[in-house]
Amino acid sequence: MKILRGESACHKILIRSKKVCDETYDKDESIFIVSENKEHVLSTVTTCLEEPIRFMLNKWHDNLKEEGLSKRESGVMAEIGAIRKQMKLRDRKNPSPAFSLPKTGYKCIVPKTIKDYLFGRSDVNAFGIWANSSFKIFVKLWTDKNKLMEELKGINRDFFEKYHIEIENGKFVEKHTLKQGDPVMRELPEREEKYVSGTLGGFVITTDSERKIYALSCNHIFPLNNQPVYAKVSQKYTEIGTCVFTTREKCCDFAAVKVSDSVSEQCDVTFRNDDKKKKNAQVYTESLENLGVVHKIGAETDVTDGVIYSSEFYNTLLDEDNRECLFLVKGIGGKFSEEGDSGSLIFARSMDAQQGYVEVLGMVYGNDIKINENDDCQNAENPQCVENTKRKDDESMKATIDKKLASNTCNTSERDDDTQDETELSACCRIDTALELFKEDQGNTFQVKFRDDVSSDDSF
């Protein structure tokens, strides 16, 4: 300790030997004292190395906050926030031998009183957390925004002191990520014929037998049970199994395929990280607000990185009785997903120093999220048009929506720059909710998990 106190350094670390672990030291805040444990040492060294990066990110964050945020700057703020979260080391959790959704689940951010109020208004199309700092509401053209804002603050002023209210004319619509020809499909491709395909997101296995394998993808790719599923195996299109579960419940867009025994030996069921290395995987069941950078591996765009732009988002046009939420991901340096990426599993590296496993949090099912300000009603100021508008909105959710964006507040050049980030969002559903529905459908004794027995020597 005396030697360390005399040294000049940004950080000083004293590693206590196990032989002298009972020795006491005078408290010195300038020196990190850690036990002779590999994980403890690695965690401490990582924390020290990250300090200047953390200082720089905090400075950028504060400067942007003082200048006021445009939509583009909000995107930068979201990325900074994600990186800062990723740098918060957590104690490693032991993966559960089988997936089991905790009864308490994760706590919603949006208070129930606010959700009930907004779901009860016919002029509200969608709402949710936005860029981790705002609460955005998409409304009809005839909505009195000022009145709505005052009524919301009257319901829960404390919540809106933390999340700034943004009200925007428009409806929130998604384009299913269907693509003609890559690499999981519901019919054999014929030359010059159109066919529906998406991404095989990953595999889960039953806890009683590793030979019982299920491939995961999307409901809008495989909407029917007992539907054959095809993929390219050994350079040849082959029927790999049959869809045994498919659902749109609770805002999920999820399907599970029972892999045929004849194909199971050719399946690499081990989860791959964003560097394509094999990793143990476990289901993430906590709040998405705790996560930083996320990743996915898709059939069309391969590996992409992103940040969770809205950890909790509600689309009233999907189902007015459905209070479950989806979440939105914004890509870093480009789109997070493209057509053909439906079914991609979204995951995050574990937030411990060793990063020995990944946490699987969701599935991509839509991309190119659009904000369309047309109410499909010639007299948008007339509330009597709401029911007709609602019916047309519901129908439009099942088809590709016009990609054009409109704005009442800025000129064309400003709109192109300012809305670019928000038109490159991917719609995603929680994987824990989807797997719980799968489990309920198959019976109480049915348990599945991602592979979690990969050794560190077998990670390549």
C-alpha atoms as one frame of an Amber mdcrd trajectory, in Angstrom:
protein
   0.000   0.000   0.000   2.823   2.399   0.835   4.419   1.781  -2.560   1.103
   2.355  -4.381   0.410   5.562  -2.473   3.722   6.930  -3.665   3.012   6.192
  -7.319   1.445   8.719  -9.679  -1.222   7.087 -11.860  -4.813   7.577 -12.947
  -5.790   4.313 -11.280  -4.045   2.048  -8.799  -5.122  -1.533  -8.163  -3.995
  -3.764  -5.299  -4.638  -7.470  -5.799  -4.777  -9.239  -2.458  -3.264 -12.691
  -2.306  -5.471 -15.452  -0.986  -2.771 -16.215   1.558  -3.099 -12.782   3.137
  -6.770 -12.147   2.451  -7.442 -11.487   6.148  -4.962  -8.633   6.247  -6.605
  -5.268   6.834  -5.704  -2.082   4.993  -6.272   1.553   5.751  -9.064   2.921
   3.564  -7.723   4.737   0.526 -10.228   5.862  -2.131  -7.438   6.291  -4.702
  -6.655   2.561  -4.671  -8.880  -0.305  -5.837  -8.433  -3.353  -3.606  -9.595
  -6.621  -5.173  -9.275 -10.276  -4.300  -7.138 -12.683  -6.270 -10.033 -13.628
  -8.501  -9.879 -13.490 -12.289 -13.382 -12.057 -12.747 -12.905  -9.410 -10.036
  -9.590  -8.282 -11.508 -10.984  -8.167 -15.054 -14.017  -6.178 -13.916 -11.879
  -3.632 -12.053  -9.422  -3.168 -14.928 -12.335  -2.744 -17.363 -13.915  -0.090
 -15.139 -10.649   1.859 -14.989 -10.090   1.719 -18.754 -13.645   2.871 -19.458
 -13.514   5.930 -17.198 -12.185   8.414 -19.832 -14.717   7.101 -22.364 -17.501
   7.527 -19.823 -16.343  11.088 -19.104 -16.335  11.938 -22.822 -19.823  10.467
 -23.379 -21.229  12.355 -20.399 -19.799  15.607 -21.765 -21.309  15.017 -25.220
 -24.636  14.098 -23.627 -24.752  17.282 -21.533 -23.759  19.500 -24.483 -26.493
  18.053 -26.718 -29.065  18.407 -23.961 -28.256  22.098 -23.480 -28.499  22.871
 -27.211 -32.007  21.439 -27.584 -32.810  18.304 -29.539 -33.867  17.882 -33.138
 -34.939  14.419 -34.267 -31.449  13.662 -35.554 -29.830  14.786 -32.299 -32.344
  12.678 -30.376 -31.024   9.681 -32.283 -27.453  10.538 -31.314 -28.557  10.936
 -27.693 -30.177   7.493 -27.822 -26.942   5.938 -29.097 -24.898   7.675 -26.394
 -27.357   6.424 -23.791 -27.092   2.872 -25.113 -23.292   2.917 -24.952 -23.379
   4.290 -21.412 -25.725   1.497 -20.342 -23.494  -1.088 -21.992 -20.587   0.130
 -19.845 -22.407  -0.596 -16.584 -21.009  -3.940 -15.488 -23.355  -6.321 -13.721
 -22.709  -9.510 -11.799 -23.033 -12.515 -14.034 -26.213 -14.502 -13.648 -26.265
 -18.264 -13.795 -28.426 -19.294 -16.743 -31.586 -21.093 -15.705 -31.656 -24.753
 -16.817 -35.031 -24.084 -18.419 -36.868 -20.999 -19.547 -39.512 -19.919 -17.085
 -41.077 -16.480 -17.192 -41.139 -14.924 -13.707 -44.698 -14.316 -12.545 -43.893
 -10.722 -11.727 -42.345 -10.123 -15.150 -40.818  -6.738 -15.876 -42.502  -3.586
 -14.687 -44.021  -1.328 -17.335 -42.688   2.210 -17.511 -45.915   3.862 -18.678
 -48.369   4.170 -15.751 -51.628   2.234 -16.090 -53.740   5.388 -15.686 -52.072
   6.969 -18.726 -52.437   3.808 -20.830 -56.109   3.446 -19.923 -56.773   7.090
 -20.778 -55.020   6.990 -24.169 -56.498   3.618 -25.166 -59.918   5.085 -24.412
 -59.505   7.963 -26.885 -60.556   7.272 -30.469 -58.224   9.980 -31.802 -55.042
   8.367 -30.429 -53.330   6.013 -32.876 -50.213   4.995 -30.941 -48.019   6.066
 -28.052 -44.954   5.090 -26.068 -41.493   5.879 -24.749 -39.391   7.592 -27.421
 -35.577   7.812 -27.549 -35.483   7.069 -23.804 -36.293  10.698 -22.972 -39.698
  11.558 -24.465 -43.250  10.238 -24.505 -44.581  10.409 -28.059 -48.250  10.242
 -29.047 -49.522   9.832 -32.629 -52.993  11.354 -33.061 -55.653  12.198 -35.664
 -55.453  15.506 -37.516 -58.414  16.997 -35.648 -56.989  16.374 -32.146 -56.580
  19.396 -29.864 -52.936  18.825 -28.910 -52.747  21.493 -26.210 -55.828  20.158
 -24.454 -54.529  16.591 -24.657 -51.199  17.645 -23.179 -52.846  19.420 -20.241
 -55.134  16.470 -19.533 -52.187  14.059 -19.501 -50.198  16.221 -17.097 -53.229
  16.331 -14.844 -53.284  12.528 -14.708 -49.618  12.053 -13.739 -47.464  15.175
 -13.547 -44.481  13.334 -12.027 -44.211  10.977 -15.018 -44.208  13.847 -17.503
 -41.536  15.714 -15.592 -39.225  12.843 -16.550 -40.588  12.203 -20.061 -41.227
  15.249 -22.253 -44.552  14.992 -24.149 -44.392  15.037 -27.968 -47.698  14.935
 -29.866 -47.604  14.344 -33.614 -50.273  13.967 -36.288 -50.002  10.557 -37.850
 -50.639   6.860 -37.588 -47.961   4.356 -36.851 -47.801   1.610 -39.453 -45.399
  -1.218 -40.101 -44.241  -3.070 -43.181 -43.793  -6.777 -42.613 -40.321  -7.879
 -43.516 -41.303 -10.327 -46.268 -38.853 -10.964 -49.042 -38.941 -12.995 -52.198
 -36.432 -15.698 -51.656 -34.254 -15.967 -48.527 -33.746 -18.403 -46.645 -36.701
 -19.907 -44.680 -39.915 -20.276 -46.647 -43.327 -21.911 -46.625 -43.143 -23.256
 -50.178 -40.440 -24.461 -52.523 -39.193 -21.633 -54.728 -39.899 -21.960 -58.413
 -37.923 -20.156 -61.081 -39.285 -16.636 -61.694 -42.085 -17.253 -59.202 -42.682
 -15.077 -56.154 -42.554 -16.742 -52.755 -42.593 -15.633 -49.133 -39.469 -16.025
 -47.026 -37.872 -14.702 -43.889 -35.191 -15.514 -41.360 -34.680 -18.540 -39.194
 -33.902 -16.601 -36.033 -32.405 -19.428 -33.987 -33.123 -22.719 -32.275 -34.471
 -23.794 -28.911 -34.259 -27.320 -27.547 -36.426 -29.156 -25.038 -34.951 -29.674
 -21.596 -35.568 -33.427 -21.676 -33.809 -34.049 -24.996 -31.383 -32.007 -27.079
 -32.605 -33.893 -30.143 -36.021 -32.200 -29.964 -35.262 -29.005 -31.847 -37.530
 -26.072 -32.715 -36.633 -23.336 -35.192 -38.014 -19.861 -34.466 -39.434 -17.397
 -36.993 -42.491 -15.170 -37.597 -46.237 -15.733 -37.763 -46.664 -13.654 -40.918
 -44.231 -16.001 -42.682 -45.805 -19.172 -41.276 -49.424 -18.261 -40.383 -50.788
 -21.833 -40.243 -50.090 -24.876 -38.102 -48.997 -28.073 -39.899 -47.477 -25.918
 -42.624 -44.276 -27.338 -44.192 -41.146 -25.229 -43.850 -38.312 -25.163 -46.365
 -34.696 -24.030 -46.217 -31.472 -24.594 -48.081 -29.585 -27.572 -46.632 -26.356
 -28.729 -48.292 -27.016 -26.391 -51.255 -30.423 -27.959 -51.813 -33.913 -26.754
 -50.859 -35.288 -29.204 -48.308 -38.337 -29.504 -46.098 -36.808 -29.045 -42.651
 -39.949 -29.483 -40.566 -43.506 -28.401 -39.819 -44.932 -25.348 -38.105 -46.394
 -26.515 -34.780 -47.215 -23.143 -33.197 -47.964 -19.713 -34.630 -49.513 -16.669
 -32.954 -50.277 -12.949 -33.067 -51.383 -12.807 -29.433 -50.001 -10.190 -27.033
 -48.373  -8.210 -29.863 -46.208 -11.199 -30.784 -45.512 -12.216 -34.379 -44.062
 -15.627 -33.666 -43.912 -19.150 -35.066 -42.142 -22.327 -33.941 -41.136 -25.084
 -36.344 -40.527 -28.684 -35.196 -37.341 -29.717 -36.978 -37.496 -33.163 -38.597
 -35.252 -35.875 -37.168 -33.707 -36.370 -40.608 -32.491 -32.754 -40.585 -31.680
 -32.254 -36.894 -28.139 -33.584 -37.233 -27.402 -30.828 -39.746 -28.617 -28.036
 -37.445 -26.135 -25.876 -35.588 -28.346 -25.121 -32.597 -25.736 -23.067 -30.756
 -26.434 -19.340 -30.565 -24.018 -17.025 -32.369 -22.907 -13.631 -31.087 -22.520
 -10.546 -33.284 -18.939 -11.679 -34.014 -20.354 -15.067 -35.134 -18.709 -16.877
 -32.216 -20.674 -19.548 -30.379 -22.141 -18.382 -27.086 -24.415 -19.638 -24.366
 -27.765 -17.878 -24.519 -30.526 -17.140 -22.054 -33.886 -15.398 -22.248 -33.938
 -11.793 -21.042 -37.013 -11.026 -18.928 -36.169  -7.657 -17.367 -36.881  -4.095
 -18.472 -35.442  -3.122 -21.851 -34.426   0.217 -20.372 -31.483  -1.566 -18.751
 -29.938  -2.563 -22.089 -27.437  -0.708 -24.239 -26.410  -1.845 -27.732 -28.381
  -4.727 -29.271 -27.665  -6.944 -32.287 -29.346  -9.290 -34.731 -28.256 -11.695
 -37.483 -30.686 -11.638 -40.405 -30.947 -13.487 -43.700 -30.859 -10.246 -45.685
 -28.581  -7.842 -43.800 -26.537 -10.306 -41.724 -25.166  -8.717 -38.533 -26.466
  -5.266 -37.585 -26.248  -3.213 -34.406 -28.879  -0.936 -32.922 -30.288   0.833
 -29.910 -33.712   0.427 -28.353 -35.421   3.630 -29.493 -38.690   2.884 -27.710
 -38.599   0.319 -24.923 -42.378   0.414 -24.558 -44.706   1.256 -27.463 -48.445
   0.729 -27.919 -50.214   0.659 -31.288 -53.963   1.036 -30.819 -54.572   0.201
 -34.497 -53.448  -3.400 -33.993 -56.044  -4.286 -31.381 -57.828  -1.823 -29.136
 -58.307  -4.554 -26.509 -54.644  -5.586 -26.555 -52.657  -3.718 -23.919 -49.370
  -5.538 -24.534 -46.513  -3.473 -25.908 -43.946  -3.922 -28.639 -40.557  -2.240
 -28.813 -38.699  -0.341 -31.519 -35.035  -0.591 -32.512 -33.061   1.993 -34.476
 -29.980   0.860 -36.373 -26.524   2.285 -35.758 -24.946   3.478 -39.006 -27.862
   2.265 -41.128 -31.068   0.249 -40.943 -31.373  -2.417 -38.275 -33.378  -4.701
 -40.572 -34.539  -5.035 -44.170 -37.072  -7.165 -46.012 -36.141 -10.805 -45.453
 -34.957 -10.259 -41.863 -38.300 -11.180 -40.245 -37.700 -13.749 -37.537 -34.233
 -12.500 -36.586 -33.617 -12.801 -32.868 -32.455  -9.648 -31.095 -29.805 -10.103
 -28.437 -27.382  -8.189 -26.249 -23.989  -9.116 -24.912 -23.977  -9.913 -21.218
 -23.012  -6.916 -19.143 -20.219  -8.591 -17.228 -16.500  -8.268 -17.895 -16.164
 -11.747 -19.409 -19.206 -11.483 -21.724 -19.537 -15.233 -21.651 -23.147 -15.390
 -22.790 -25.809 -13.420 -24.652 -29.264 -12.330 -23.534 -32.019 -12.895 -26.105
 -34.718 -10.262 -25.766 -36.892 -10.218 -28.873 -37.644 -10.911 -32.515 -37.766
  -8.587 -35.525 -41.077  -8.739 -37.366 -41.390  -5.376 -39.145 -39.125  -2.773
 -40.689 -39.358   0.622 -42.377 -41.763   1.897 -39.741 -43.648   4.831 -41.213
 -45.494   7.769 -39.745 -48.354   8.556 -42.108 -50.195  11.802 -41.400 -53.161
  11.084 -43.672 -56.317  10.247 -41.763 -57.941   8.626 -44.826 -60.871  10.947
 -44.253 -61.699  13.896 -46.462 -63.088  15.905 -43.565 -60.369  15.353 -40.983
 -61.840  17.982 -38.664 -65.058  15.998 -38.255 -64.978  13.460 -35.382 -67.796
  11.522 -37.089 -65.189  10.247 -39.536 -63.331   8.427 -36.783 -65.080   5.067
 -37.145 -64.531   4.933 -40.906 -60.940   5.980 -40.398 -60.419   3.332 -37.745
 -61.735   0.609 -40.042 -59.451   1.684 -42.872 -56.512   1.907 -40.485 -57.076
  -1.689 -39.407 -57.115  -2.847 -43.016 -53.969  -0.927 -43.826 -52.031  -2.761
 -41.127 -52.184  -5.922 -43.239 -50.559  -4.421 -46.322 -47.588  -2.343 -47.330
 -48.241   1.305 -46.565 -47.357   4.299 -48.673 -43.784   5.247 -47.839 -44.238
   8.978 -48.251 -44.023  11.153 -45.168 -45.710  14.492 -44.724 -44.963  17.322
 -42.343 -46.835  20.471 -41.351 -43.908  22.106 -39.591 -40.857  22.202 -41.860
 -39.807  22.520 -45.472 -38.855  19.587 -47.702 -35.088  19.667 -47.162 -35.474
  19.914 -43.394 -37.998  17.085 -43.382 -35.696  14.736 -45.266 -32.872  15.276
 -42.787 -34.998  15.412 -39.673 -37.184  12.365 -40.239 -34.589  10.061 -41.719
 -33.736   8.347 -38.437 -37.343   7.808 -37.413 -38.243   6.090 -40.698 -35.595
   3.425 -40.157 -37.085   1.766 -37.108 -37.686  -1.965 -36.711 -40.763  -3.285
 -34.903 -39.987  -6.105 -32.488 -41.785  -8.363 -30.010 -40.544  -9.777 -26.708
 -39.215 -13.332 -26.959 -40.062 -14.191 -23.337 -43.743 -13.492 -24.002 -43.664
 -15.514 -27.239 -41.985 -18.524 -25.625 -44.419 -18.428 -22.721 -47.332 -18.601
 -25.198 -45.575 -21.508 -26.940 -45.166 -23.306 -23.624 -48.842 -22.797 -22.682
 -49.943 -24.176 -26.056 -47.797 -27.309 -25.780 -48.717 -28.149 -22.162 -47.435
 -27.460 -18.653 -44.696 -30.105 -18.810 -43.236 -28.590 -21.979 -40.004 -26.640
 -21.385 -37.565 -25.207 -23.920 -34.321 -23.272 -23.677 -31.521 -21.902 -25.794
 -28.377 -23.985 -25.668 -26.407 -23.011 -22.566 -23.642 -25.605 -22.238 -21.032
 -24.181 -24.621 -17.537 -24.207 -23.112 -15.135 -21.307 -23.600 -12.908 -23.592
 -25.689 -15.790 -24.253 -28.098 -16.656 -20.629 -28.861 -15.367 -20.409 -32.429
